Amino acid sequence: MQDCVFCKIVKKEIPAEVVYENDDILVFKDIKPAAPVHLLLIPKKHIPTFFDLKEEDAGLLGELHLAAARVAREMGLEKGFRLTGNCNQDAGQLVFHLHYHLLAGRTLHWPPG
């Protein structure tokens, strides 16, 4: 997607503080953190929302979850973290490129919103 800010980060057209990357996944720090640790986990493949997922994307979702666990472990977040994804405007999705927020570093309350 030409105007997608996350696609531009994947292409290195916009800088980001990357904490993990492989062929399919990019994990970077959120520029407006809502917690002491606030990371964004994105597939490099442009998928606008969870509704746009296809059967062939199942492995990619698994990779995103494995990356979350790996990064959390490497950052010493054994006390816990929250992994959340927003789908469409009413849920608060601002960038229409599927992504998860990994939040940690403080007590997170429920319900979140």
C-alpha positions in Angstrom: 0.0 0.0 0.0 1.6 3.2 -1.2 0.4 5.6 1.6 0.7 3.1 4.5 3.0 4.4 7.2 3.9 0.9 8.4 4.7 -0.2 4.8 7.0 2.8 4.6 8.7 1.7 7.9 9.1 -1.8 6.4 10.8 -0.3 3.3 13.0 1.8 5.6 11.5 5.0 4.1 10.5 6.1 7.6 12.8 5.5 10.6 11.7 3.3 13.5 13.5 2.0 16.5 13.4 -1.7 15.5 13.8 -4.3 18.3 13.3 -7.4 16.2 13.1 -8.3 12.5 13.0 -11.4 10.4 11.9 -12.0 6.8 8.2 -11.6 7.6 7.9 -9.7 10.9 9.0 -6.3 12.2 8.8 -5.2 15.8 9.5 -1.6 16.7 8.9 0.9 19.5 5.7 3.0 19.4 6.4 6.7 19.0 3.5 7.5 21.5 3.9 4.9 24.2 0.9 4.1 26.4 3.2 2.1 28.8 6.9 2.0 29.7 7.2 -0.8 27.1 5.0 -0.2 24.0 6.0 -2.1 20.9 4.2 -2.6 17.6 4.4 -6.0 15.9 3.5 -6.0 12.2 3.7 -8.4 9.3 5.8 -7.0 6.5 3.0 -8.1 4.2 0.3 -5.4 4.0 -2.9 -6.6 5.5 -5.3 -3.7 6.3 -7.4 -5.3 9.1 -8.1 -8.7 10.8 -11.0 -9.0 8.4 -8.6 -9.1 5.5 -6.8 -12.1 6.7 -6.7 -15.2 4.4 -6.2 -18.8 5.2 -2.6 -18.6 3.9 -1.9 -15.9 6.6 -2.4 -18.3 9.5 1.3 -19.0 9.7 2.1 -15.3 9.7 -0.2 -14.8 12.7 1.7 -17.6 14.5 5.0 -15.9 13.7 3.7 -12.6 15.2 2.8 -14.4 18.4 6.1 -16.2 18.5 7.9 -12.9 18.0 5.9 -11.3 20.8 7.0 -14.1 23.2 10.6 -13.9 22.0 10.9 -10.1 22.3 9.2 -10.2 25.7 11.5 -12.9 27.0 14.6 -11.0 25.7 13.4 -7.8 27.3 12.9 -9.5 30.7 9.1 -9.0 30.8 8.5 -12.2 32.7 6.1 -10.4 35.1 3.7 -10.1 32.1 2.7 -8.2 29.0 -0.5 -7.4 27.1 -0.8 -8.2 23.4 -3.7 -6.4 21.8 -4.9 -5.7 18.3 -7.6 -3.2 17.2 -9.8 -3.8 14.2 -11.4 -0.9 12.4 -12.2 2.6 13.7 -14.6 1.8 16.5 -11.9 -0.3 18.1 -9.3 2.4 17.8 -7.4 1.2 14.8 -5.5 4.3 13.4 -3.1 2.7 10.9 -4.8 0.3 8.5 -2.0 -2.3 8.5 -2.7 -5.3 10.8 -0.6 -4.9 13.9 -0.4 -5.8 17.6 0.5 -3.6 20.5 2.7 -5.2 23.1 2.4 -3.3 26.4 4.3 -3.9 29.6 6.4 -2.3 32.3 3.5 -1.4 34.6 0.4 -3.0 36.0 -2.2 -3.1 33.3 -5.9 -3.0 34.4 -9.0 -4.6 33.0 -11.1 -3.7 31.2 -8.6 -1.7 29.0 -11.0 0.7 27.3 
